[in-house]
Amino acid sequence: MDRSPEPARGRGGGGEGGDDAEPFLAGDEAKIFGLVSEDDKQIEQLITESRLSAAEVSGVLMALELKGLIRQYPGKVFARA
């Protein structure tokens, strides 16, 4: 009995489906990934736009980094990988 949360739009599978392919994400991960564009975005912007706490955003960003979906640059700046 898998009671996983409903997934965000898009499909999983990773990076080789083309640039338009959205990874399979749910909840806060989907929310933050949607806010991170291919341009640099500072963590403060993500906190403000997501309306999540700094701790929640930091945790989600770490998870997305570990999945290889985003990259962190100096100054707590993030962009899609």
C-alpha positions in Angstrom: 0.0 0.0 0.0 2.0 2.9 -1.3 0.6 6.2 -0.1 3.0 8.5 -1.9 1.9 12.1 -2.4 0.5 13.0 -5.8 3.3 13.8 -8.2 3.8 17.1 -9.9 3.3 17.4 -13.6 5.9 15.8 -15.8 7.6 12.5 -15.8 10.6 11.0 -14.2 13.5 9.4 -15.8 16.3 11.9 -15.7 18.0 14.2 -18.0 18.1 12.5 -21.4 14.5 13.2 -22.6 15.2 16.7 -23.9 15.2 20.1 -22.2 11.4 20.2 -21.8 11.2 17.1 -19.8 10.2 17.7 -16.2 11.5 15.3 -13.5 9.0 13.4 -11.4 8.7 15.5 -8.2 6.0 16.0 -5.6 5.2 18.6 -2.9 7.8 21.1 -1.9 10.4 19.7 -4.3 8.1 20.4 -7.3 7.4 23.8 -6.0 11.1 24.8 -5.5 12.2 23.2 -8.8 9.5 25.2 -10.6 10.9 28.4 -9.1 14.5 27.6 -10.0 15.1 28.7 -13.5 18.1 28.2 -15.8 19.2 31.6 -14.7 20.8 32.2 -11.3 18.4 32.5 -8.4 19.4 33.4 -4.8 18.1 31.4 -1.9 16.4 34.5 -0.5 14.3 34.8 -3.6 13.3 31.1 -3.4 12.3 31.6 0.3 10.2 34.6 -0.5 8.5 33.2 -3.6 7.8 29.8 -2.2 6.5 31.1 1.2 8.4 28.2 2.9 10.7 28.6 5.8 14.5 29.0 5.2 15.0 25.5 6.8 12.4 23.9 4.5 13.9 25.6 1.3 17.4 24.6 2.3 16.4 21.0 2.8 14.6 20.8 -0.5 17.5 22.4 -2.3 19.8 19.8 -0.8 17.6 17.0 -2.0 17.4 18.5 -5.5 21.1 18.9 -5.6 21.6 15.2 -4.6 19.2 14.2 -7.4 21.4 16.2 -9.8 18.6 18.5 -10.8 20.0 21.8 -9.6 23.5 23.2 -8.8 24.6 25.6 -6.1 27.0 28.4 -7.0 29.0 30.7 -4.6 26.8 33.1 -2.6 23.9 30.6 -2.2 22.9 31.0 -5.8 21.0 28.1 -7.5 20.2 27.1 -11.1 18.9 24.1 -12.9 21.6 21.6 -13.7 
